[in-house]
């Protein structure tokens, strides 16, 4: 592999793993807490007649 190909591979790996680490840190800092485990209820969506 040429020098430019190695540099581009390193840059791509850093972008990929950097984004992954940033996403994990963001989720650890502010996790998504579901409202409930039941899912949507009938009164959440009014029926149109």
QUIRAGI-V451414 format. One record per pair of residues at least 24 apart in sequence whose C-alpha atoms are under 8 Angstrom apart, sorted by the first residue. I is the first residue (numbers start at 1). GAP is how many residues later the second one is. Records with the same first field share a line. If there is no record, write none. Layout:
# QUIRAGI-V451414
I = GAP / GAP
This chain:
# QUIRAGI-V451414
none
